Amino acid sequence: MKRRLAILITTITLSLSVMPLLAQTLDEAARKAAKQYDAKVLSARTVTQGKKQVHEIKLLTKDGVVKTVRVTVNDKGR
């Protein structure tokens, strides 16, 4: 029972951390990613992967780690 509860809490937490990044414009996605990871945006671009467009945002965390966040563009964000 405790294991199921832990899995449920982890799943909900991960879902909530990704949901705000379901994007919008490239600028909005970059701002949200920077805020979510408490990081500085190094670069941001939109690429096509198959039939989808994806925002690729490169961040620099306060720990000096470079992180790439990929956000799928929804139809309203185009």
BELWOSUL-V226652 format. One record per residue. RES is the residue in one letter. PHI is phi in degrees with one decimal (* if undefined). OMEGA is omega in degrees with one decimal (NA if undefined). D_CENTER is the distance of its C-alpha to the mean C-alpha in Angstrom with 2 decimals. Layout:
RES_PHI_OMEGA_D_CENTER, RES_PHI_OMEGA_D_CENTER
//
This chain:
M_*_-179.9_31.11, K_-64.4_180.0_29.29, R_-65.5_178.9_27.23, R_-62.3_179.1_26.21, L_-64.4_178.6_25.26, A_-63.3_178.1_23.15, I_-64.4_179.1_21.33, L_-62.7_180.0_20.87, I_-64.5_178.3_19.54, T_-62.4_179.9_17.06, T_-61.7_179.7_15.90, I_-64.3_-179.9_15.64, T_-61.7_178.9_13.77, L_-63.7_179.3_11.07, S_-62.9_-179.2_11.02, L_-67.7_-179.4_10.88, S_-75.3_-180.0_7.98, V_-92.1_-174.0_5.80, M_-54.1_-179.0_8.15, P_-64.5_-178.0_7.60, L_-91.3_176.0_4.58, L_-69.8_-155.7_7.27, A_-102.9_-148.5_8.58, Q_-126.9_179.9_11.49, T_-81.3_179.1_12.70, L_-61.9_179.3_11.39, D_-61.8_179.3_12.58, E_-63.5_-179.7_10.98, A_-62.0_-180.0_7.41, A_-64.5_178.6_8.49, R_-62.2_-179.4_10.20, K_-66.0_179.4_7.72, A_-64.5_179.5_5.45, A_-61.4_179.9_9.07, K_-67.8_-176.9_10.30, Q_-62.7_-177.1_8.11, Y_-99.6_-178.9_8.97, D_49.2_-172.7_12.26, A_-136.9_177.0_12.21, K_-102.7_178.4_13.70, V_-77.4_176.4_12.31, L_-89.9_178.0_14.57, S_-159.3_178.2_13.87, A_-152.4_178.3_11.94, R_-151.6_176.5_13.26, T_-112.4_179.9_13.21, V_-123.4_176.6_14.75, T_-102.6_176.3_16.49, Q_-123.2_-174.9_16.20, G_67.6_178.8_19.16, K_-97.6_-177.3_19.24, K_-105.1_171.1_15.56, Q_-103.3_-177.6_13.84, V_-131.4_173.1_10.47, H_-84.2_174.0_8.94, E_-108.5_-175.4_8.91, I_-120.2_179.5_8.23, K_-98.0_-175.6_10.47, L_-119.3_171.8_10.68, L_-116.4_-178.6_13.84, T_-78.6_179.1_13.92, K_-65.9_177.6_17.16, D_-84.8_179.6_18.39, G_85.4_-179.4_18.44, V_-93.4_175.1_15.85, V_-90.6_-176.0_13.99, K_-127.9_175.8_10.50, T_-109.1_178.9_8.73, V_-112.1_177.8_5.06, R_-113.4_-176.6_5.74, V_-125.7_178.1_5.23, T_-71.5_-179.4_8.66, V_-82.2_174.4_10.88, N_-87.0_-176.3_13.11, D_-59.1_-178.0_16.79, K_-75.2_-176.4_16.90, G_-85.4_-176.7_14.45, R_-82.5_NA_16.88
//
